[in-house]
Amino acid sequence: MDWKILIIDDEEQLRKLLARIIRLEGFTVTEAGTYAAAKKLMHKETPDIILCDVKLPDGNGVEMVKELKAIYPSAEIILLTAYGNIADGVQAMRNGAFDYITKGDDNDKIIPLLNRAIDKLRLAKKVEQLQKQISGTYSFNTILGESPAIKQAIALAEKVAVTDTTVLLLGETGTGKEVFAQSIHQQSSRQNRSFVAVNCSAFSKEILESELFGHKAGAFTGAVKDKKGLFEEANEGSIFLDEIGEMPVELQAKLLRVLEAGEFIKVGDTKTLKVNVRIIAATNRDLQKEIEAGHFRSDLFYRLSVFQIVLPALRERAKDIPVLAKHFTAMFAAKTNKAIPALQKEYVDALQHYYWPGNIRELKNIIERSVILSDSNLLSVQTLPFEFQNNHTSFSSFDLAGVEKQHIQKVLQHTNGNKTEAARLMNIGLTTLYRKIEEYKIV
């Protein structure tokens, strides 16, 4: 990237020398002798870094920092002074300066200092880019599918997203509940605040309580210092409670208090903390049955289920499988630096006739496997696991060639594609194996 540096200094000779040193390092440099002249230059092109003398004919650099940061918040400002003093340095940093150095030292210090400022700028740009990616990744426009079931779920989520209503996402494992939760958050007024996700089934009761609500030092063995819980971290934002049906009954009362009063008490504390958090919960369990079995509180269920959205299983939206498969194929081809392969018709048919117990998550894993195994520009049935091939191969169990082909495929899968080892295990010559691979068009 071509980094732009602006030098503001009324001492022309020093300014020219500094500009020459910086240009030799490959930076683009512009110069101004006064603050007024600098502002005119900045209107045309925003600099990344501003080197500004403290004593200018039309102003004081220490005071200018605050104004410059207000107009150009992303720019880093380094102040130069002939007579440095601690008070000015402290005030400059408070006003937002990156650093404050004494002239005379600047020739040795300036390039390392510029590089440190650029490191900070790079990090800021990366964070900004990631935030844009997250915003783009989790939006309703990126949820693929045209089947009525998924379109209905998206329509409901779009309507509730702009409110602060608690949402309960229902559906089997792998149907995309966290993607929906993220999208609801990104389309809400809380989108610039934290989104915190926690899987309630991943922790024991004691650890989950500490994770959600935090603890005070000394609350239990190993609690050597105070810890903020996820509800504090998510304050003013959203919290996603995945697998809420797995939450221990003892903790459900504390969650109910958050929903009803927006408050909780840390583990080992007596002081009540207030939070403003939107709760999005999800489960693959039938919570009505859990209530009947005494595993889930009915009052918590009614608070959580103000707005329910049921996410359809993948087998209920088979017409969406081709577009999802193409999307994942392109994604994994890019990750593995391969050309995007086409999808064989029989390959897509096999995907559409499968039961998909793991839903979209399972489909994603299957496509990744196929892209890795494929040595051509086509994803064929041969790159699918054998349970797919067994259901969709065109030969009968009495077809000797078909059985032989399938056996060779199984052995090659067992040896991770090592043909020498596969030939040894089948007690045939390597040339015979290569001939059969070519004859049966085994990928």
N, C-alpha and C positions, 0 to 999 in steps of 0.2 A: 504493500500500500504506500502511496505517495503522501507522506505526512507533511502538513503545512505548518510552518513556524512564522509567527509575527514578532518582530523586535520593535519595541517602542523605547526610544532613547534620543534625547536632544543632543547628545555628544556624538556628532556625525562620525568622527574618526574611530571612536570605540565601537560604534554601531556597525560600521562597515567591516571592521576587523572581525567582530563576532559573527556577522552574517557570512563572511568568507569561510570561517572555520566550520560553521554549521553546514554550509552548502557542500563543502568537501566531503561531508559524511553522507551526502545523498539526499538531504532534506530540501524541500521547496521553501524559500525564505522571502518574505516581504518586509519592508521597513517603513517606519513612520517616526517623525521627530517630535510629534505632539500627540496628546490624547485625542484631540479633535480630528487630526489626520488619520489616526488609527481607526477611529469609528467609521470613517468613510470607507476605508479599505475593508473593514469587517462586514459592511453592508453588502459588498460585492461577493466576498468569499470568506466563509467562516474558517478561522484557523483552528488547528488542533491544539497547539500550544502557544501561549503568549509569554514572551520575555519582556518584562516591563520595568523600566527604571522607577525608583521610588520618587525621585525629585524631577518633576516635569514642569515646563513653563505654565501649563494650564491644569495642573492638578497634582494630587498626591497618590502614588501607586497603591499604598496600603488601603486608602479609602476607595480607590477605583475597583479593587478586587471584588467587593460586594456587588457593585453595579454590573461588572463584566460577567460574573457568575450568574446573575439574575437574567441577563440577556442571552448568554452563551453557556448554559449549565454544563455542557459536555466538554468545554475547553479546559485545559489545565494551565494554571498561571504561575509563573516563576518570577519572583521579584528580585531585582538587582539594585544594590545600594552601594554608594561610595563610603558611607559611614554607618555600618550596621550597629543596631542596638537591640537588646533583648526584648524590650517592650514592643517595638515595631514588629519584630519577628513573630512574637506571640499573637499580636493583633492581626497580622497578615494571615496567619494560619487559621485563626478564628473566622476570618472573613471568607475563607475558602481557598487560599493560595496553596499550591502544591509544595512550594519551598521558597526560601528567602536566603539569598547568598550575597556575600560581599564582593564587589568588583575587585579584580586583581587575582582572586581565586577562580574566577569564572572560566578562564581558558582551560584549566585542568579539570574542573568539576562539571562544566556545562554539558559535555557529551554524555557522560554516565548518567547525569541528572535527566537529560532529555530521554534517554533510553528507559529510565525508570518510569518517567511520566507516560511514555508510549506503552509500556507494559500495562500500566493502569488503564489506559485508553482501550487497549486491545481487550482486556478483561471485561470492561464496561460494554464494549460492542458485542462481545460474545454472549454476555448475560442478556442484552437486549434482543439479540438474534434468537436465543433459546426461548425467551418469553414469547416472541412472535411465533416461533415454531410450535410451542405448547398451545398458544391460542388457536393456531391453524390446525394443529393435530386434533385437538378436542373441540370440534364444533359439529353441529348436527348435519352440516353439509358433507362432512367426511364419513358419516355412517352410511355404508353402501347397502343398497338393496331396494327393490321396487315391489316386493311382495306386500300384500295388504297388512299382514301382521306387523312387519317392521315399520311400515309407514304410519300405522296407527300409534305405535309406541313412540316414534319420533314426534308426531303431532302433539301427543300428550306432554312429552318432555319439554317441547318448545313453549307450550302454554304455561307450565308450572315454573320454568326457569326464571322468568322475570319477576316472580314473587319471592317471598321468603319462607314459603310453606315447606314443612318437613315432607320428604319424599321417601317412599319405600319401594325399592326395585325388587321384583320377584322374577325368578327364572332359574333354569338349570345352570350348573357350573359351566363356565366358558361361553356364555351367551353375550358377554360384553357389558356387564353391569358397571364396571369401573369406568369404561369409556363413556357410558351414559352419564355417570355421576360427574366426571370431569367436564363433559359438555354442558351439563346443567349449570355447573359453577361458572364456566367461561362465558355463558350467555346471561349471567345474572349481574346485578349491580355490585357484587362482591368480587368480580373477576380480577381485580388488581390486588386482592388480598390473598392470604394463604389458602391453599387447598391441601388438607391433610388426610391421608388414607391409613386405615389400620384394619388388619384382618383379625377379627375377634377370636378366631379359632386357633391362632398361632401362639397364644400365650396361656400360661396357667392363670388362675383367678388372681393371685397376688401380684404377678407381674403385669397383667392387663390393667388392674386397678391403678398401679403406679404409672403405667404408660398413659392412660387416659387422663388421670386427675393429678398426677405428680405426687411428690412426697417431700416431707421435711427431713432435714438431717437427723439421724438417730431414730427414724420411724421404725426401722427394722435392721437386722444385721446386714452390713454392706452399704447402708444409706449414709455415706460419709458427708454428703452435702445436699442442699436443697435441689430439687429437680422440678422443672416445669413440665406439666403434662400436655398431652396433645390438644386438649380443649383450650388451654392457654395459648398454645402455638397457633391455633386456628381462630383466635379471637378476631371478630369482624369479618372472618372468612367462612369457609365451609369445612366440615369434617365428614368423611365417608367411612361409615362403620360397616365393613363387609362381613358377611357371615354373622349377622346380628343374632341369628337363632342359636349360635353357639355360646353366647354370652352367659356366664354363670348367673343364676337367679339373684344371688347376693348383690351383684353389681347393677342389676337392672333397676333397683330402687334409686341408686345414685344417678343413673342416666335419666330416669323419670323426673328427678328433681331439676336436672339441667333443662329438660324440655318444658317443664311447667313454670320454673322460676328463673331460669338462666343463671343458676348458681350451683356451686359444689364446694366440698372441703377436701383439701389435700390429705393424703394418707399421713397420719401422725400430727395433723394440725387441728386447731380449733376455730380458726378464722375462716369465714365464708368468702369465697371469691366469686365475682360476677363476670359473666362472659356473654358476648353476643355472637352466637355461632349458628349457622344453618346446618341442620343435620340431614344427611342423605344416608339411608341405611339400605342394606341389601341382604337377601338370603335365598338359598335354594331349598329351604325347608318349608313345610306346611305349618305356619305358625298357629293356626287354629288347632291342629292336632297336638302341637307342643303345649298349648294352653291346657287342653284337656288332660295331657299327661303330667301337668304340673311343672313343666320345664320352662314356661314363659309366662310372664305376667300379662293378664288381659288388659290392665290399665295402660301398660307400656305399649302394647300392640295398638290400642286405639289412638294413642298419641303419635305413634310412628306412622300409622297407615292413613293419615289424613288424605294423602294423595298416593295411590298405588299405580305403578306401571309394571305390566307383565311383559317381559322380554321373551320373544318366541324362540323355541329350540330351532336349531339349524335344519332338522328334518322337516319342520313345518314351513320352511321357506326355501325349498329345494331350487326354485327358479332363480334364487339369488346366488347360488353356488358358483356358476360360471364367472360372474363379475367379481366375486370375492377371490376366486382362484386366480384370475388374471391380475388382480391387485397384489396379492401376496407373491405371485410369480415375479412381477416387476420389482417388488421390494427386495426379494432375496437374490434376484439376479444382480441388482445393483450392489448389494452387500458382498457378493462373491466375485464381483468384477466379471460377470458373464453377460453375453448378449441375451436380451430377453427372449426366451424360447416360446414357441407357439404351443398350444395345448391340443394334443391328439383328441379327436372326437370320442374315441373309446375311453380315454383318460377322464374326460369330463363326465361321460355317462357313468363310469364307475364311481366317481365322486357323488353324483346325484342319487345313486341307488344305495348308498351306504347309510347306516343308521345314525352315525355321528353322536355317540354318547358323550364325547368331550366338546361337542359343538364347535364354535368358531376357533377356539383355542386349538382344538385337535386338527382342524382343517389347516390352520396356519403352520403347525408342526409338520404335517404331511407334505405340504407344498415346499417347505424348506428342505425336507429330506429329498424330494424329487429333484429340486434344482441342483442340489449338491451331487446327486447320483448321475444326472443327465450329462452325457458327453456330446450331445448334439444340440441342434436348435429346436428340438421338439421334446415336450414332456409326454412320454408314452406310458402305457399301463405298466410296463416292466419296471418303472421307477417307483411304483406304489408298493406298499407292504403286501405280503402274500394273501392276507385276508380279503383284500380288494380283488386281487387277481383270481382267487379261488371262486369268487362269486360272479365274476364277469368274463372269464376266459371262454373262448368259442369252442374249445374241444371238449369231448366227453372223457369220462374217467377211463374209457377203454381205448382212447387214442394214444398209441405208444409214443408218437413224436411229441405230443403235447405233454405227456407225463415226463418224458426225458427232458424236455425244455424246462419244465417247472423244477425238476430235480437239480438241474445245472444252476438255475437261478438261486435256489435255496443254498446250495453249497457255496456259490460265489458270495452270497450275502453273509454266510457264516465266516468266510475268510476275508471279509471286507474288500473283496475285489481282487485278492491275490490269486492270480490264475495258476501259478506254479503249484501253490499249496492245494488249490481246488483240484487240479489234475491228479495230484498224489493221493488225495482223499478218495477220489472216484476210481483210482487205479486205471487211469487211461493216460495216453501220451499227451504232452502239452500241445503238439500240433493237432491232434484229434480234437482237443478242447477248443482251440481257436477255430477249427473248421466248423464245429457245431455252433459256436457262438455266432459265426457269420451266417450259417444256414438258418438258424432260428431267429436271427436279428435280435440277439440279446443285448440290451443296452448296459 
